[in-house]
């Protein structure tokens, strides 16, 4: 009970801080490049008390002057995507629990929509909302329970929905990651297609991987991870690991990748995701070259043992 009171009090204080904090402004007139960075200390804990002088930014290898810096709590506008394909069948209820954990962690200025993909790609409600009850209603409604895995098309669709949003834009996808799209009439997206688009449009992608049911596994007892435990005598090699492309796209866009290895991971991993999103550093600089090309970004922290995650590229504005 004491722990719950402490957590509730902490969330209330964080929500109040968001309501009153002045959020960084990346104005279009100055063509400021926005970067959101996650920093961890040598023990892997979030480090949220660094100063402007702790950071260095390089554009195509050339050090830049930092013109924007904020370590205030950062609200998000996001889409939470849930894989409802056949390979995820044993973990469908687990997905809902994970999504509920994420929604519970939302702060006052966060805005969210929830997508699910299988035979179709569905994103609800019609508009981004801070209303947790509306989001819980979606999660407890008629979600898909079968179909293929159009993962990259689902993320591409989520990017479509985020393009007109002015605040920080995030996609959080939970999947076994093995892309098996339905027939999109020749418009099936690849990981490289979606990664390029996310980089060009400054969309951060977080991915949470779970092991899924391999296509030829149809018998056995329900279980976590591999989805269905192999019948006696069948090799454990029939388990389907999350696709490594999920980690790649998360790294390229400055997000994070987490892998669930047991049911007990769910609350901790999704608490970690939303905590990271709220405690990222907002950094910015004005590019010297406005050539309309894709530039390589490097963000460094000058503290030994500290690690930083941020997007790897940005599309320079054209003069």
N, C-alpha and C positions, 0 to 999 in steps of 0.2 A: 504494500500500500504506500509506504514512504517513497519507494522508487517511482511509482506511478505519479505521485504528487510532484516529485522533483522533475520528472520528464514533462508533465503537463505545464508546470511553471516555466520550465526552460523554453518550451514551444511558444507559450504565450509571450514571453519576453522577446523571443526572436521575431514573432509576428509583429509586435509593437515596433521593434527596431526597423523592420522592413517598411512599415507604414510611414515612419518618420525620416528614414535615411534618404539623402539626396542621391539619386541614382546617376551613374556616369552618363554623359551625353556624347554620342558619336555623331556629330553634325555632318550632313551631306555637303555643306558648303566648304568644309575644310578637307573633305575626303579622308577623314581619319580612319585608319585600319583598326578594327576592334579585335581584341584577343582576350579570351577568357582562359585563365590558367589555374590548374589544380597543383598545389605543392604539398609534398609529404616530407616529413622529417626522417632521420635515419631509422626510426622504429616503424615507419609506415603510417604514422598518424598524420592527420591533416594539420598543416601549418598555416594558420590564418592571421598571424600577427607580424608578417614581414613588412618592410617599408619599401618605398619607391626605389631606394638605392640598392635594394637586394636583387633587382631585376636588370637583365640586359636583353635587348631584342636586336636580332640581325635580319636584314632583308637582303636576300641573295648574298649573304656573307658580309654585308656592310652594317656596322653598328648604327642604330637609330636613336634619336632623342625621344625619350618617353614623354608624351604630351598628356596622356590620360592615365591616372592611377586611382584605384579605389579598392579597398578591402571591406567595404560594407556588405551586409547580407544581400545577395543578388536574387531577385525574383525571376521566375522563368515563365515562358509560354511554351508548352510542350504537347507532344502526342505520345501516349503510351501504347505501344503496339504489342498485341498478344497473338502468338502463333497457335491457331486452333486446328491445325492439320491433323491427319490421321496418325502421323508418327508421334504426335504429342498427346494422344488420347489418354494415357495413364496419368498425365500431369496437368490436365485441364483444370481441375479444382485447385491445384497448387498455384497455377497462374493467377487465378482470381484472388487467392490469399495474398500473393505477392503484390498484385495491383492495388489491393485494399491498403496494404502497408504503405505503398507509395502515396496514395491519396491522403491517408491519415497524416503524412508528413508535410503536406502542402501548407504554405503560409498564406497570409491574407492576399497578397498581390500575385500569387501564382495563378496561372490560368492553364487549363488542361482540357484535352479531348482524349477519348479512348478508342483505339482501333483494334479490330480483330480480323485475322485473315486466314483463309482456308480455301473453300470453293469460291468465295467472294472476298473483296476488301471492303470493310465497313468501318467508318469513322463516325463516332457519336460523342456528344450531341451535336446539333447543327452549328453551334458556335462555341468558342473557347469559353470556359467558365471557371469561377472560383468556388462554385457551389458543390461542396463535397457530397451532399445528398443526391444531387443530380448525377454525379459520377458513380456513386455506389449503385444507383438505380440501373445504370448501363451495365455495370459489372454483374449484377444479379439478374439481368434480363436474359434475352434469348440470344446468347452468344453461339457462334458456330461450333460444331463438334466433329467435323470431318472435312476431308478434302486434301488437296495438295499443299505445297508450301511456297506461295509466291512472295518470298521474303523481300527481294530487292524491289519488286513492283510495289509492295506495301510501303516500304520506306520512301520510294519515289512519290507515291500518292501523299504520304504525310508531308513531304517537302512542299508539294503543291499547296497544301492547306496552310502552311506556315509562311509562305512567301510575302503575304501582305501585312504580317505582324511586325510591329516596330521594335518590340523588346527582344531580349535574348531568346533564341529559338532552339529547341532541343527535341530530338526524337529518342525515346527509350524503347528498345525492342527486346522482347524476350522470346527466344526461339531455340530449336535445335540447330538452326542455321543452314540445313541442307536444302538449298533452293530447288524446288520442284514446281515451277509455275504452271498455272493453267494456260490455256491458249489465249494469248493476248493479241491475236491477229498479227503476229510478227513484231509485236512491240514489247516482248519480254525483256526486262532490264537485267544487266549483269552487275556484279559488285563494282566493277570499274566505272560503269555508267553512273551509278548512284554516288560513288565516292567523288567523282569529278563534279557532279552537280552540287553535292553537299559542300565541297570546298569552294566552288564558285559563288554559292549563295550564302555562305557562312552559317551553315546549320551544324550544330554539334550532335553527334550520335553516340549514345551509350548503348551497349549491348550486354545482355545477360544470357549466357548460354546454358542450356540443359541437354543432357543426353536424351536422345529420342529412340523410338522403336524402329529398328532397321526394317526395310521393306519386306524381307522374307520372314520376319518374326510374327507369327500369328497365334501362337499358343503360349501356355505358361501362366504364371501367376502375376498379378499386378505388383509393380514395385517402382521405386523412384529411380531416377537416373536413366537406366536403359529402358525405362517405360514398362516393359514386360520382361520378367526374369526368364531366362532360357529354360526350356524343359530339361529334365534330368538327362545328362549326357551331352547336351549341346554346349558348344564352346562359348565362353564369355566374349570371344572376339566378335560375336554377332551384335554386340552393343554398338550403337551409333553415337559417336562423339559429336559435340557441337562443331560446326564448320569453322575453321581457323580464319576465314574471311571476315567473320564478325569482329574478331579482335583487330584485324587490319583496318577496317573502316573506322572503328572507334579511335584507334591511335592516330589516324590521318586527320580526323576532324577535331581532335583535342578532347574527346570524350573518354570514357573508361570502359573496360571490359571486365566482367565478373562471371565466374562459372559456378553454378550450383552443384554441389556434390552430395548433398543430403537434404531432406526436408527441413532440418534445423537451420540450414543456411538462409532460408527465405527472408525472415525478418531482418537478420543482420545485414545481408547484402543489399536489400532494397532501402533499409535505413541509411546505409553507407552511400548509395547512389544519390538520394535526395539531399543528404547532408553535404556531399561534395558540390552538388549543383548550387546550393545556397552559400557556399563558402569559397567560391572561386574568385580570383583576382581579376578585376577589369583593367586591362591595359590597352593603350592605344598610341599610335604614332602617325605622323603625316608622311606618306611616301614621297621620296624625292623623284621617282620616275612614275609617270602616269602613262604607261605604254599599253594598257589593256591586256597585259600578259599575266600568266600564272607565275608568281614569285615564291621562292622558298623562304619559309619562316623558321627561325631558331630562337627559342626563348630559354634563357639560362638564369639560374639562381646562384649567386656567389657565396653560398654557404656550404661547407663540406658535408657530404652525405645526404643533402637534400635533393629530391627529384621533382621535376616539373613536367606536367603534361599540358600541351597546348596544340592548336592546329598547326599543321606542317606547311601549308601553303595559303596564299590568298590571291584573288584575282585583282590586279591593280586597276584602278579606274583609268578610263581613257580620257586624255586631255580634251 
